[in-house]
Amino acid sequence: MDMTEIKHHLTDALLMGYSAGSLPEAFNLVVATHISLCDECRARMHEFDAVGGEVMEMTSSDMGDDALAATLALIRQDKTFETSPALPAKHDGIFPAPLRDYTGGDLSAVKWRKIGGGVSQAILKTDKSASVRLLRIPAGTAVPDHGHRGTELTLVLQGAFRDESDRFGKGDIEVANEEMVHTPVAEEGLDCICLAATDAPLRFNSLIPRLAQPFLRI
């Protein structure tokens, strides 16, 4: 994969949380998978790891804008962080190593379950603080419009989708919060395969998805 094609990256807050070990397991999986694909975020991750002691000393109540700014300033001032991150080992298939550890293989190992409209999902086993699933959205298909009761991380592994905010291609990650309402649509061509993690149920606007939501665990 050409790393320069990735246009949507992880936020500093997510990278700091991953470095500090404070994210839910589901979010850790998405972050680790993106980092394995993205030179830029992997380099930033090394920077946060280098000041991990500073991050670990911060309590959740300390992690405000001032704490984030102070940590970023520390990184910029310390020239010892100017190192080239090691590249992940290359492999065949579309699943990076962190994800293959959860699926037991690549795409062919996934046990898909249809959830309507041609869309399929496979929920991965993690702790109950958040959930993570693989989604397969047929090319040209729209996901029902929805909002969020928390944070949703969506990483594209194959194909691409568009919503009201932008286009997201292979390797891109969309970070959605409670203010976002969108209708993702898979582009024509390849089916769009995504890894998506949420820490709260989605908020669907139409009746049928709302009725099915408890059974689909979305």
C-alpha positions in Angstrom: 0.0 0.0 0.0 1.2 3.5 -0.8 1.3 5.2 2.6 1.0 8.7 1.0 -2.6 7.9 0.0 -3.7 8.0 3.6 -5.4 11.4 4.2 -7.3 10.9 7.4 -5.3 10.1 10.6 -5.7 9.4 14.3 -6.1 12.3 16.7 -3.4 13.2 19.2 -5.8 12.3 22.0 -6.3 8.8 20.6 -2.6 8.3 20.2 -1.9 9.5 23.7 -4.6 7.3 25.1 -3.2 4.3 23.2 0.3 5.1 24.5 -1.0 5.5 28.1 -3.0 2.3 27.9 -6.2 4.1 28.8 -8.3 3.2 25.7 -10.9 0.4 25.5 -9.6 -2.8 23.9 -11.8 -2.3 20.9 -10.3 1.2 20.3 -6.8 -0.2 20.8 -7.4 -2.7 18.0 -8.5 0.0 15.6 -5.6 2.3 16.5 -3.0 -0.5 16.3 -4.4 -1.6 12.9 -4.2 1.9 11.5 -0.7 2.5 12.9 0.5 -0.6 11.1 -0.7 0.9 7.8 0.2 4.6 8.3 3.8 5.9 8.4 2.7 9.3 9.8 0.7 8.0 12.7 3.3 5.3 13.5 6.0 8.1 13.7 3.7 10.1 16.0 3.1 7.0 18.1 6.9 6.7 18.7 6.9 10.3 19.9 4.2 9.7 22.4 5.8 6.5 23.5 9.0 8.4 24.2 7.2 10.6 26.6 5.1 7.8 28.0 6.1 8.5 31.5 4.7 12.0 31.3 1.4 10.7 29.9 1.1 7.9 32.4 1.4 10.3 35.3 -1.7 12.2 34.1 -5.1 11.2 35.6 -8.2 11.3 33.5 -9.1 14.6 35.1 -5.8 16.0 34.0 -6.2 15.2 30.4 -7.6 18.5 29.3 -6.4 20.8 26.5 -3.6 22.2 28.7 -2.2 18.7 29.4 -2.3 17.8 25.7 -0.6 21.0 24.7 2.1 20.6 27.3 2.9 17.1 26.2 3.0 18.1 22.5 5.3 21.0 23.4 7.6 18.5 25.2 7.7 16.3 22.1 8.5 19.2 19.8 11.3 20.4 22.0 13.1 17.1 22.4 15.2 16.3 19.4 15.8 12.7 20.5 12.4 11.9 18.9 13.7 12.5 15.4 14.1 8.8 14.6 12.6 6.8 11.7 10.0 4.3 12.9 10.5 0.6 12.0 8.2 -0.5 9.2 5.8 -3.4 9.9 6.5 -6.7 8.2 4.8 -7.1 4.8 2.2 -9.8 4.2 -0.3 -11.0 1.7 -4.0 -10.1 2.2 -5.7 -7.0 3.5 -5.6 -7.5 7.3 -2.6 -6.2 9.1 -1.1 -8.3 11.9 -3.0 -6.7 14.8 -6.3 -7.6 13.2 -5.3 -11.1 12.1 -4.6 -11.9 15.7 -8.3 -11.3 16.4 -9.7 -13.0 13.3 -7.4 -16.0 13.1 -6.4 -15.2 9.6 -7.2 -12.8 6.7 -10.5 -12.0 4.9 -11.3 -15.7 4.2 -11.3 -16.5 7.9 -14.1 -14.1 8.7 -17.5 -15.5 9.6 -19.9 -12.8 8.2 -23.5 -12.3 9.4 -25.9 -10.4 7.2 -27.5 -7.4 9.0 -29.7 -6.0 6.2 -29.4 -4.0 3.0 -26.7 -6.3 1.7 -24.4 -5.3 4.6 -22.6 -8.0 6.7 -20.7 -7.8 9.9 -18.5 -9.9 12.1 -18.3 -8.8 15.8 -14.8 -9.4 17.3 -14.3 -10.6 20.8 -13.0 -7.8 23.1 -13.7 -6.6 26.6 -17.1 -5.0 27.2 -16.0 -1.4 27.6 -16.5 -0.9 23.8 -17.3 -3.1 20.8 -15.5 -3.6 17.5 -16.7 -5.3 14.3 -15.7 -5.8 10.7 -18.2 -4.5 8.2 -18.6 -5.5 4.6 -20.6 -2.9 2.6 -21.4 -3.9 -1.1 -20.1 -1.3 -3.6 -22.7 1.4 -4.1 -24.6 0.6 -1.0 -25.5 3.1 1.7 -25.5 2.5 5.4 -28.6 3.8 7.2 -28.2 7.4 8.3 -27.2 7.6 12.0 -25.8 9.6 14.8 -23.6 8.6 17.7 -24.1 8.4 21.5 -20.3 8.3 21.9 -17.2 7.9 19.7 -17.0 5.7 16.6 -13.7 4.9 14.9 -14.0 3.5 11.4 -10.9 2.3 9.5 -11.1 1.4 5.8 -9.3 -1.8 4.9 -10.6 -2.2 1.3 -12.5 0.0 -1.1 -13.8 3.4 0.0 -16.8 5.2 1.3 -18.1 8.8 1.3 -20.3 10.6 3.7 -21.3 14.2 4.4 -17.9 15.0 5.7 -15.4 13.6 3.1 -14.1 10.5 1.2 -12.4 7.7 3.1 -10.2 5.3 1.2 -7.9 2.4 2.2 -6.0 3.2 5.4 -8.1 6.3 6.2 -9.8 6.5 9.6 -12.9 8.5 10.5 -13.4 9.7 14.0 -17.1 10.4 14.7 -18.5 12.0 17.8 -21.9 12.8 19.2 -22.2 15.8 17.0 -21.9 13.9 13.7 -24.9 12.5 11.8 -24.0 10.9 8.5 -24.9 8.4 5.8 -21.8 6.4 4.6 -22.1 5.2 1.0 -19.6 2.6 -0.4 -18.0 3.7 -3.6 -18.5 1.7 -6.8 -15.8 -1.0 -7.5 -14.6 -3.1 -4.6 -16.9 -3.9 -1.6 -15.9 -1.6 1.3 -14.5 -3.5 4.2 -14.1 -1.5 7.4 -13.1 -2.1 11.0 -15.4 -0.1 13.3 -15.3 0.4 17.1 -17.9 2.2 19.2 -18.2 2.9 22.9 -21.9 3.5 22.8 -24.9 2.4 20.6 -25.4 4.3 17.4 -28.5 6.5 17.1 -30.4 5.5 14.0 -33.0 7.9 12.5 -35.3 5.4 10.8 -37.5 2.8 12.5 -36.4 -0.5 11.1 -32.7 -0.1 12.1 -33.8 1.0 15.5 -35.9 -2.1 15.9 -33.1 -4.4 14.8 -30.4 -2.6 16.8 -30.6 -4.8 20.0 -30.3 -8.0 18.0 -27.4 -6.7 15.8 -25.5 -5.2 18.8 -24.8 -2.0 16.9 
